[in-house]
């Protein structure tokens, strides 16, 4: 049976197992939309903005592990998808964006709604295709999905000129049995020699740290990570993107590290002698000043992308391979090794970390305490949310203070439950991402934690939620300002709030939610918070927008001192840095020391816990 280009596309997407397409129609894509109308293999979700389409497909992908698909028209439709492509690219998310294009003979003539989608998107996609022959559509779709999901995942663009989907031109559907791309052969299995070196260094370590990033989740390797640490019993920290890769309630988990990481995680990284980096990039939000990063640590770096290894921090033992396969190989090597872990040193190390946690760790019981302030603390909102959902919700966010508070105070024990824009930091991501998650898991609780600035970037998607009956819960942490911008202005610009406050012009979010056909609730007192959240989550079949007014002066801490600081240099609270009482050797409150006591090459003098 011969098919048109649009029908070939539908058949190819069906064969890839696509269940949803998020899109917005336009002239160059109308032949494709006519083909969508005639098929029943998947559902098209009409968003209200193309950015929403890409974010929804992205959220679907992050939650399921399967590539999300977005469809846009040419010109402004294509350019509106750019932010979503960049978001997925920075976080290595498999995404397929199909863009309509003007007719082939019009390309390059500045015709109506023409833009060079391939050229514009080139820096922010893993690969791109332009269809030059209609018969190539099935092959291109196969290759696009293969490239997007293998190696280091990422977004792929398929640009289709309108004439290549002409319903009057019919062709045979031909699908490849195997995909072989000569120039694309991502490594799967690690080098056994590097695995042996890594095992030897890990088992000889006295102050090891497991530093796990989003690559563990993308590689479906969380079970292997847990199995590894059952052997090692080493402290574990996650990046923002890696939260959920290791259970947050495990006694060896230190919390997130980096710019707003926990005190104990940052201190452990700074003083480690071996760092086992797994699917993490050593980006600037982690390392602070690279030349001052973990000065005495040997770095073992496992990543599927060889370009990421030693890009920022030099790896002593680079291991290129899929994270899952690499961890399996490492576990096997550790089990058969004759070297035994120094249990005494490791116990002392874990004790040290516990003391750091006790000294400056986060207070996860704030919601149980009577706060003197009349304003609601945003940390309390997240803690009450955690209680209301029993820690089992899918949580999406935008970017800023609310994102960080969720990362700090919502304990993620499972992978793919924390859905956020880590690399690009995209405002407007949270709501459409939550739509994608809810469509994938309609019976699960899906919560979008946002801010009054972020939610207004893609708030029109409330209309989409009504059309497709998506009962998401939206928690708006409303501080009447661009919170993180204002925090930096407080800290670095003398409190000059340039273009970061707008309290006199904010909408009534309750009425706005109601105008879109949803439920709106307002919270101004902490005494109202728990009851309101319980009421909201009891409404299983309705979208509820909970507008919570919080203390506008609250800052996110800890916070790395930047620039020119190391991971031990942190703001603990407003106007308070970690103490710098350092001497020649390391001393613990228990009196237990290490065999090698030259922490920081003697640059710092002594860690005196009582003085920190």
C-alpha positions in Angstrom: 0.0 0.0 0.0 1.4 3.4 -1.0 1.2 6.3 1.3 1.6 10.1 1.2 4.5 11.8 3.0 2.3 12.7 5.9 1.0 9.1 6.2 4.5 7.7 6.0 5.4 10.0 8.9 2.4 8.7 10.9 3.3 5.1 10.2 6.9 5.7 11.2 5.9 7.4 14.5 3.5 4.5 15.2 6.3 2.0 14.7 8.5 3.9 17.2 5.8 3.5 19.8 4.7 7.1 20.0 1.7 7.7 22.2 1.4 11.5 22.3 2.4 14.3 20.0 2.4 17.8 21.4 1.9 20.4 18.7 0.4 23.5 17.2 -0.8 23.6 13.6 0.1 26.0 10.8 0.3 26.3 7.1 3.5 24.4 6.4 2.3 21.5 8.6 -1.3 21.2 7.5 -0.7 18.1 5.3 0.8 16.4 8.4 -2.2 17.5 10.5 -4.6 16.0 7.9 -2.7 12.7 8.3 -3.0 13.0 12.1 -6.7 13.3 11.7 -6.9 10.0 9.8 -4.9 7.9 12.3 -5.7 6.4 15.7 -2.3 5.2 16.9 -1.6 8.2 19.1 -3.2 11.3 20.4 -2.3 14.9 19.4 -2.2 17.4 22.3 -3.0 20.9 21.2 -0.9 23.2 23.3 -1.3 27.0 23.4 2.3 27.9 22.5 5.1 26.0 20.7 7.4 26.4 23.7 4.7 24.6 25.7 4.8 21.7 23.1 8.5 21.1 23.5 8.4 21.4 27.3 5.5 19.0 27.5 7.3 16.5 25.3 10.4 17.0 27.4 8.5 16.3 30.7 7.0 13.2 29.1 10.5 12.0 28.2 12.0 12.7 31.6 9.2 10.8 33.4 9.0 7.8 31.1 12.5 7.5 29.7 11.0 7.4 26.2 11.5 10.2 23.6 8.9 12.9 23.6 7.6 14.3 20.3 6.6 17.8 19.4 5.2 19.1 16.1 5.4 22.8 15.0 4.9 24.7 11.8 7.5 26.8 10.0 8.7 30.3 10.8 7.6 31.5 14.2 6.3 28.0 15.1 9.8 26.7 14.7 11.6 29.6 16.5 9.1 29.3 19.4 10.4 25.7 19.9 14.0 26.8 20.3 13.9 27.3 24.0 12.5 23.9 24.5 15.2 22.4 22.3 17.9 24.2 24.2 16.4 23.0 27.5 16.4 19.4 26.4 19.9 19.7 24.9 21.5 21.0 28.1 20.0 18.2 30.2 20.5 15.4 27.6 16.9 14.6 27.1 15.7 12.5 24.1 13.3 14.7 22.1 12.1 14.7 18.6 10.9 18.0 17.2 9.2 17.8 13.8 9.0 21.2 12.1 7.0 22.0 9.0 8.9 24.0 6.3 7.9 26.0 3.3 7.9 24.3 0.0 11.3 23.2 -1.3 11.4 25.6 -4.2 10.6 28.5 -1.9 13.5 27.8 0.5 15.9 30.7 0.5 13.5 33.2 -1.0 12.3 34.8 2.2 8.8 33.4 1.6 6.0 33.7 4.1 6.8 32.1 7.4 10.2 30.8 6.2 13.1 30.4 8.6 16.2 28.2 8.5 15.2 25.8 11.3 18.3 23.6 10.7 20.7 26.5 10.9 19.0 28.1 13.9 18.8 24.9 15.9 22.2 23.5 15.0 24.1 24.5 18.2 21.4 23.1 20.5 20.5 19.7 18.9 22.3 16.4 18.8 21.5 16.0 15.1 19.1 17.4 12.5 17.5 16.2 9.3 15.8 18.0 6.4 13.7 15.8 4.2 14.7 16.1 0.6 13.0 12.9 -0.7 9.6 11.8 0.6 10.6 8.2 0.5 13.3 8.9 3.1 10.8 9.8 5.8 10.6 6.4 7.4 14.4 6.0 7.4 14.9 9.5 8.8 12.4 8.9 11.6 14.1 5.6 12.6 17.5 7.3 12.6 16.3 10.3 14.5 14.9 8.1 17.3 18.1 6.0 17.4 20.3 9.0 17.7 18.1 10.7 20.3 18.0 7.7 22.6 21.5 6.2 22.3 24.9 7.3 23.6 24.4 10.6 25.4 20.7 11.3 24.7 19.6 14.6 23.2 17.1 16.4 20.9 16.8 15.8 17.2 15.1 18.0 14.6 13.3 16.7 11.5 12.5 19.6 9.1 9.9 18.7 6.4 9.1 20.9 3.5 5.4 21.1 2.8 5.7 19.6 -0.7 7.2 16.4 0.8 3.9 15.7 2.5 1.7 16.3 -0.5 -1.2 14.0 -0.2 -1.3 13.3 -4.0 2.3 11.9 -4.1 2.3 8.3 -2.9 5.2 6.0 -1.9 5.9 2.6 -0.4 6.6 2.4 3.3 10.1 0.8 3.8 11.4 0.4 7.3 15.0 -0.7 8.0 15.6 -3.9 9.9 18.8 -2.5 11.5 20.2 1.0 11.9 23.9 1.4 11.2 25.4 4.8 11.0 29.0 4.7 10.0 30.0 7.9 11.8 27.9 7.3 15.0 29.0 4.4 17.1 28.5 5.3 20.8 30.5 3.1 23.2 28.5 0.8 25.4 31.0 -1.2 27.5 33.8 0.3 29.5 37.5 -0.6 29.1 38.3 -3.5 31.6 41.7 -2.0 32.4 40.1 1.3 33.5 37.6 -0.6 35.6 40.4 -2.4 37.4 42.2 0.9 38.1 39.0 2.4 39.4 38.3 -0.6 41.7 41.8 -0.4 43.2 41.6 3.3 43.9 38.1 3.0 45.4 39.0 0.2 47.7 42.1 2.0 48.9 40.3 5.2 49.6 39.9 6.6 53.1 37.6 9.5 52.2 35.6 8.4 49.2 32.6 10.2 47.8 30.1 9.0 45.2 29.0 11.9 43.1 26.1 10.9 40.9 24.4 13.0 38.2 21.5 12.9 35.8 23.3 10.3 33.7 22.5 7.7 36.2 18.8 8.3 35.7 19.0 8.7 31.9 21.0 5.4 31.8 18.4 3.6 34.1 21.3 2.7 36.4 19.8 3.7 39.8 19.6 0.1 40.9 23.3 -0.5 40.1 24.2 2.7 42.0 22.4 1.4 45.1 24.1 -2.0 44.7 27.5 -0.4 44.4 27.1 1.4 47.7 25.8 -1.6 49.5 29.4 -2.8 48.9 31.2 0.4 49.7 29.0 2.2 52.3 30.4 5.5 51.1 28.7 8.9 51.4 26.6 9.8 48.3 25.7 13.1 46.8 23.5 14.0 43.8 23.5 16.8 41.4 20.3 18.8 40.9 19.5 16.6 37.8 20.5 13.4 39.7 18.1 13.7 42.6 16.2 10.4 43.0 19.0 8.3 41.5 19.9 7.4 45.1 17.3 7.2 47.8 17.1 10.4 49.8 16.1 8.6 53.0 19.3 6.4 53.0 21.7 7.1 55.8 24.6 7.5 53.4 22.9 10.2 51.3 24.3 13.7 52.0 21.8 15.7 49.9 22.5 17.7 46.8 25.9 19.4 46.3 27.0 22.5 44.6 25.8 26.1 44.5 23.0 25.5 46.9 24.0 22.1 48.0 24.1 20.9 51.6 27.0 21.9 53.9 28.0 18.3 54.5 27.9 17.4 50.8 30.1 20.3 49.8 32.5 19.8 52.6 32.8 16.1 51.9 33.6 16.8 48.2 36.2 19.4 49.2 38.0 17.0 51.5 37.6 13.7 49.6 40.6 11.6 48.6 38.7 9.7 45.9 35.7 11.0 44.0 33.6 8.5 42.0 31.8 10.7 39.4 29.0 8.8 37.7 27.0 10.5 34.9 27.9 14.0 36.1 29.4 16.9 34.2 31.4 18.9 36.8 29.6 22.0 35.7 30.2 25.4 37.2 27.2 25.0 39.6 29.1 22.2 41.2 32.8 23.0 41.1 32.7 26.7 41.8 36.4 27.6 41.0 37.8 24.6 39.1 41.4 25.3 40.2 40.3 25.0 43.9 38.1 22.0 43.4 38.8 19.0 45.7 42.5 19.6 45.8 43.5 16.2 47.2 41.1 13.9 45.4 41.8 11.4 42.7 38.9 11.6 40.1 37.2 8.6 38.6 34.8 9.8 36.0 32.3 7.5 34.3 30.3 8.9 31.4 28.9 7.7 28.1 30.1 11.0 26.4 33.9 11.1 26.1 33.8 14.8 25.4 32.4 15.4 29.0 35.3 13.7 30.7 38.2 16.0 31.7 36.3 18.9 30.1 36.3 21.0 33.3 38.0 18.8 36.0 40.8 16.5 34.9 40.0 12.8 35.4 42.7 10.6 36.8 40.8 7.5 35.7 38.4 8.2 32.7 35.8 5.5 32.0 33.8 5.8 28.8 30.7 3.6 28.5 27.1 3.4 29.4 26.6 4.1 33.1 24.6 0.9 33.7 27.2 -1.4 32.0 30.1 0.5 33.7 28.6 0.1 37.2 27.9 -3.6 36.5 31.5 -4.1 35.5 32.8 -2.1 38.5 30.6 -4.1 41.0 31.9 -7.4 39.6 35.5 -6.2 39.9 35.1 -4.9 43.4 33.6 -8.2 44.5 36.5 -10.3 43.1 39.2 -7.9 44.3 41.5 -9.0 47.1 41.8 -5.5 48.4 39.6 -4.8 51.4 38.0 -1.5 52.3 39.6 0.3 55.3 36.4 0.1 57.5 37.9 2.1 60.4 38.8 5.0 58.1 35.5 4.9 56.4 33.6 4.9 59.7 35.6 8.0 60.8 34.8 9.6 57.4 31.0 8.9 57.8 31.2 10.2 61.3 32.8 13.4 60.2 30.0 13.9 57.6 27.4 13.3 60.3 29.0 16.0 62.5 29.0 18.4 59.5 25.3 17.6 59.0 24.5 18.3 62.7 26.4 21.5 62.7 25.0 23.2 59.5 22.6 20.7 57.9 19.2 21.6 56.7 16.3 21.6 59.2 13.7 19.3 57.8 11.3 19.8 60.7 10.6 23.5 60.2 7.0 22.7 59.4 6.5 21.3 62.9 7.8 24.4 64.7 6.1 27.6 65.6 7.7 30.2 63.5 7.8 33.7 65.1 7.6 35.4 61.7 4.1 36.2 60.5 5.1 35.3 56.9 5.2 31.8 55.6 8.7 30.4 55.0 9.0 28.9 51.5 10.9 25.9 53.0 7.8 25.1 55.1 5.6 25.1 52.0 7.8 22.4 50.4 7.9 20.4 53.6 4.1 20.5 53.9 3.9 19.5 50.3 6.1 16.5 51.0 3.8 15.4 53.8 0.6 16.0 51.8 2.0 13.7 48.9 3.8 11.2 51.1 6.8 11.9 49.1 5.5 10.0 46.1 4.5 12.7 43.7 6.0 13.6 40.4 7.3 17.2 41.0 8.0 19.6 38.2 9.4 23.1 38.7 10.6 26.2 37.0 13.9 27.8 38.0 14.9 30.0 40.9 14.4 29.9 44.6 11.3 27.7 44.5 13.3 25.1 42.4 16.1 25.1 44.9 13.8 24.8 48.0 12.2 21.7 46.4 15.6 20.2 45.6 16.7 20.8 49.2 13.5 19.8 51.1 11.5 17.3 49.1 13.1 13.9 49.5 13.2 12.0 46.2 13.6 8.3 46.8 12.8 7.2 43.2 14.3 8.3 39.8 12.3 10.3 37.3 10.1 11.9 39.9 12.0 15.2 39.9 11.3 17.0 36.6 13.2 20.3 36.2 15.4 22.3 33.9 18.8 22.0 35.4 21.3 23.1 32.7 19.4 25.9 30.9 17.3 27.0 33.9 14.1 27.7 31.9 11.3 29.8 33.3 8.0 28.5 32.0 9.1 24.9 32.0 7.1 23.6 35.0 3.5 23.7 33.9 3.8 22.2 30.4 6.3 19.6 31.7 3.7 18.6 34.3 1.2 18.2 31.4 3.5 15.7 29.7 4.0 13.8 33.0 0.3 13.7 33.7 -0.5 12.3 30.3 2.1 9.6 30.8 0.9 8.7 34.3 -2.7 9.8 34.6 -3.3 8.0 37.9 -0.2 9.5 39.6 -0.1 12.7 41.6 1.7 15.4 39.5 2.6 18.7 41.2 4.1 21.8 39.6 6.0 23.9 42.1 6.4 27.3 40.6 6.8 31.0 41.3 4.7 34.0 40.3 7.3 35.0 37.8 7.8 31.6 36.2 4.2 30.6 35.9 3.3 33.6 33.8 5.8 32.5 31.1 3.5 29.6 30.0 0.3 30.2 32.0 -1.8 29.9 28.8 -1.3 26.1 29.1 -4.0 26.2 31.8 -6.3 26.1 28.8 -4.7 22.9 27.5 -5.1 21.4 30.9 -8.9 22.1 30.8 -9.3 20.7 27.3 -7.6 17.4 28.1 -8.7 17.1 31.7 -5.3 17.2 33.4 -5.9 17.6 37.1 -2.4 18.8 38.0 -1.8 20.6 41.3 0.1 23.9 41.0 1.8 25.3 44.1 2.7 28.9 43.4 5.4 30.1 45.9 4.6 33.7 45.6 7.2 36.2 47.0 6.0 39.0 44.7 9.4 39.2 43.2 11.9 37.5 40.9 13.3 35.8 44.0 16.7 34.6 43.0 17.4 37.8 41.1 16.4 39.7 44.2 18.6 37.5 46.4 21.7 38.3 44.2 20.8 41.9 44.3 20.6 41.8 48.1 23.9 40.1 48.3 26.0 41.8 45.6 24.2 45.0 44.7 23.4 46.7 48.0 19.8 45.7 47.9 19.1 47.7 44.7 16.2 45.7 43.3 16.5 46.7 39.6 13.6 45.3 37.6 13.0 42.4 40.0 9.9 43.4 41.9 6.3 44.0 40.7 4.0 43.5 43.7 1.6 46.2 42.5 1.0 44.6 39.1 0.5 40.9 39.8 -2.7 39.2 38.8 -5.2 37.6 41.2 -4.0 34.1 40.5 -7.1 32.6 42.1 -9.5 34.4 39.8 -7.1 33.7 36.8 -7.2 30.0 37.5 -11.0 30.2 37.8 -11.2 32.0 34.5 -9.5 29.0 32.9 -12.1 26.7 34.4 -10.0 25.5 37.4 -10.0 25.8 41.2 -8.0 28.6 42.8 -7.0 28.8 46.5 -5.1 31.5 48.3 -2.9 31.0 51.4 -1.5 33.9 53.5 -1.0 32.3 56.9 0.9 29.2 57.9 -2.1 28.0 59.9 -4.0 27.8 56.6 -1.3 25.9 54.7 -1.8 22.2 55.7 -5.6 22.4 55.5 -5.5 24.0 52.1 -3.0 21.5 50.6 -5.1 18.6 52.0 -8.2 20.0 50.4 -6.4 20.6 47.1 -5.0 17.0 46.9 -8.4 15.6 47.9 -9.8 16.9 44.5 -8.5 14.1 42.3 -10.3 15.2 39.2 -9.7 19.0 39.2 -6.7 21.2 38.5 -6.1 23.2 41.6 -3.9 26.4 41.7 -2.7 27.1 45.3 -1.3 30.6 45.5 0.9 30.7 48.7 2.2 34.1 49.8 5.7 33.6 51.4 8.3 35.8 53.1 9.8 37.9 50.2 13.0 38.4 52.2 13.9 34.7 52.5 17.1 33.6 50.8 18.3 30.2 49.7 21.2 28.8 51.8 23.7 27.3 51.9 25.2 29.1 48.9 28.7 28.8 47.5 30.9 31.9 47.7 31.5 32.8 44.1 33.6 33.7 42.2 37.0 32.6 43.4 35.7 30.2 46.1 36.1 26.5 46.7 33.4 24.1 47.7 34.1 24.7 51.4 33.5 28.4 51.0 29.7 28.8 51.7 27.2 31.3 53.0 25.4 29.5 55.8 22.8 32.1 56.3 22.4 35.8 55.7 25.7 37.6 56.4 27.3 34.5 57.7 30.1 32.5 56.0 31.5 29.2 57.2 34.4 29.7 59.7 37.9 29.5 58.5 39.7 28.1 61.5 42.1 25.7 59.7 45.4 24.2 60.8 48.0 21.6 59.6 46.1 18.3 60.1 42.6 17.1 60.3 41.1 16.5 63.7 37.7 15.0 64.6 35.5 15.5 67.6 35.9 11.8 68.4 39.7 12.0 68.4 39.9 9.5 65.5 42.2 10.6 62.6 43.4 9.3 59.3 46.7 7.7 58.3 47.2 10.5 55.8 46.6 13.8 57.4 47.7 16.3 54.8 44.3 17.6 53.9 44.3 20.3 51.3 48.1 20.0 50.8 48.6 21.8 54.1 46.9 25.0 52.7 44.2 24.8 55.4 45.4 24.2 58.8 42.9 22.1 60.7 39.2 21.3 60.6 38.0 22.2 64.1 34.3 21.3 64.1 33.6 23.3 67.2 34.8 26.4 65.4 32.8 25.9 62.2 
